[in-house]
Amino acid sequence: MPMQATTTTPLFAAALKPDRSPRLIGGWLAFAVAGMAATPLAVLVPGVLLPATVAFGIGGIALAVLSVRQSRRRRIAQQVTLWADQLEIATIDHQGARLLRRFDPKTVRLVLDRDENEKAVRMRLRSGKDEFELGAFLKPEDRSSLAKAFGTALRRARQAA
């Protein structure tokens, strides 16, 4: 039985996006400064020129690969909306494809895997045999905070229904 879209105010809504703070601009800046500092040495000592060129080439390729991975990761997002009668999760992957999943709050269970410091390592929704991972791209601190708020809202949704 497909669930109908609802127009009431949600009990819980969150837009989940990866952490954008660690930027690679600092890495590129350090790479450029190191290149400027090493250029006179490489020119004055010809035996250093080939190893220095190879090292800077490898470093440049590694930074380029990390930049591409980070830009793709920034495109991932999840929109979680919980009403008393349904839970809706819209996931946008790194290619921009959108996947919409709907669950019944009365039957869905929030399953947390925790580390030794009680941080949420993995957060899943289980409905029967179906499992869906929520916020896989979040930091453990953010995932723990989300799990606490979402778990409280999910309990309220079960009580309201």
Wavefront OBJ file of the C-alpha trace (Angstrom):
o trace
v 0.000 0.000 0.000
v 1.706 3.247 -1.117
v 1.704 6.020 1.437
v 0.122 9.325 0.547
v 1.936 12.637 0.781
v 0.843 14.640 3.785
v 0.450 18.394 4.174
v 0.644 18.705 7.972
v 3.616 20.186 9.807
v 6.363 17.565 10.267
v 7.430 16.403 13.712
v 11.059 16.326 12.557
v 12.877 17.617 9.490
v 16.605 17.660 8.774
v 18.751 18.305 5.728
v 21.860 16.114 6.021
v 24.972 17.162 4.124
v 28.641 16.172 4.463
v 30.959 18.379 6.501
v 32.351 21.065 4.215
v 35.029 22.443 6.520
v 38.107 20.458 5.443
v 38.975 22.206 2.200
v 41.970 21.340 0.071
v 42.868 24.940 -0.732
v 45.417 24.796 2.098
v 46.992 21.716 0.522
v 47.273 23.418 -2.847
v 48.719 26.530 -1.216
v 51.330 24.486 0.682
v 52.123 22.617 -2.545
v 52.749 25.925 -4.372
v 54.902 27.351 -1.551
v 56.961 24.146 -1.379
v 57.408 24.277 -5.157
v 58.652 27.870 -5.023
v 61.015 27.055 -2.155
v 62.398 23.908 -3.810
v 62.871 25.344 -7.320
v 66.179 27.173 -6.604
v 67.620 24.053 -4.939
v 66.558 21.844 -7.856
v 68.119 24.248 -10.379
v 71.389 24.620 -8.452
v 71.833 20.886 -7.773
v 70.984 19.014 -11.003
v 70.965 15.605 -9.265
v 67.898 16.685 -7.256
v 65.882 17.838 -10.288
v 64.502 14.439 -11.356
v 63.535 13.157 -7.861
v 62.004 16.541 -6.986
v 59.976 16.569 -10.217
v 58.710 13.043 -9.576
v 57.830 13.867 -5.957
v 55.950 17.025 -6.946
v 54.196 15.146 -9.736
v 52.981 12.461 -7.335
v 51.919 15.110 -4.802
v 50.024 17.057 -7.460
v 48.205 13.943 -8.684
v 47.289 12.977 -5.119
v 45.890 16.450 -4.397
v 43.932 16.414 -7.670
v 42.391 13.017 -6.838
v 41.464 14.193 -3.330
v 39.914 17.362 -4.778
v 37.720 15.366 -7.165
v 36.641 12.945 -4.405
v 35.802 15.812 -2.074
v 33.800 17.696 -4.708
v 31.754 14.549 -5.435
v 31.205 13.955 -1.732
v 29.841 17.486 -1.285
v 26.991 16.687 -3.693
v 25.596 13.905 -1.465
v 22.600 14.895 0.660
v 19.652 13.400 2.522
v 16.418 15.130 3.488
v 14.677 13.434 6.423
v 11.074 14.389 7.151
v 8.970 12.695 9.820
v 5.220 13.116 10.213
v 2.976 11.235 12.624
v 1.880 8.882 9.836
v 4.994 8.543 7.649
v 8.761 8.943 7.442
v 10.160 10.204 4.170
v 13.852 10.170 3.222
v 15.029 11.754 -0.013
v 18.624 10.841 -0.906
v 20.652 12.611 -3.581
v 23.813 10.733 -4.594
v 27.055 12.184 -5.983
v 25.707 11.948 -9.537
v 22.571 13.932 -8.674
v 20.149 10.977 -8.822
v 17.296 11.266 -6.311
v 15.908 8.291 -4.396
v 12.783 8.687 -2.273
v 12.028 6.150 0.466
v 8.962 6.133 2.677
v 8.504 4.219 5.928
v 5.738 3.786 8.461
v 6.894 5.282 11.803
v 5.011 2.576 13.720
v 6.995 -0.253 12.116
v 10.417 1.305 11.465
v 13.197 0.907 14.057
v 16.283 3.046 14.499
v 19.368 0.814 14.870
v 22.640 2.347 16.075
v 26.117 0.833 15.999
v 28.356 2.579 18.534
v 32.100 2.673 19.156
v 33.827 2.371 22.540
v 33.238 6.104 23.190
v 29.479 5.746 22.619
v 29.622 7.694 19.338
v 27.257 6.476 16.645
v 29.392 4.754 13.999
v 26.452 3.650 11.867
v 22.780 4.571 11.879
v 20.224 2.393 10.104
v 16.480 2.247 9.747
v 15.008 -1.249 9.830
v 11.515 -2.032 8.633
v 10.961 -5.791 8.567
v 13.882 -7.232 6.594
v 14.533 -3.951 4.782
v 17.435 -1.788 6.050
v 18.358 1.744 5.034
v 21.518 3.573 6.167
v 20.973 7.121 7.312
v 23.675 9.808 7.349
v 26.562 7.543 6.352
v 28.574 10.604 5.267
v 28.241 12.426 8.610
v 30.938 12.694 11.293
v 30.340 10.456 14.346
v 29.560 13.492 16.544
v 26.949 14.759 14.076
v 25.527 11.259 13.656
v 25.164 10.881 17.448
v 23.393 14.218 17.730
v 21.073 13.343 14.855
v 20.332 9.916 16.355
v 19.303 11.466 19.670
v 16.989 14.067 18.100
v 15.577 11.687 15.492
v 15.019 8.898 18.030
v 13.035 11.278 20.240
v 10.929 12.439 17.283
v 10.335 8.841 16.169
v 9.046 7.954 19.651
v 6.708 10.977 19.523
v 5.425 9.864 16.112
v 4.650 6.389 17.465
v 2.794 7.868 20.445
v 0.811 10.290 18.256
v -0.449 7.527 15.968
l 1 2 3 4 5 6 7 8 9 10 11 12 13 14 15 16 17 18 19 20 21 22 23 24 25 26 27 28 29 30 31 32 33 34 35 36 37 38 39 40 41 42 43 44 45 46 47 48 49 50 51 52 53 54 55 56 57 58 59 60 61 62 63 64 65 66 67 68 69 70 71 72 73 74 75 76 77 78 79 80 81 82 83 84 85 86 87 88 89 90 91 92 93 94 95 96 97 98 99 100 101 102 103 104 105 106 107 108 109 110 111 112 113 114 115 116 117 118 119 120 121 122 123 124 125 126 127 128 129 130 131 132 133 134 135 136 137 138 139 140 141 142 143 144 145 146 147 148 149 150 151 152 153 154 155 156 157 158 159 160 161
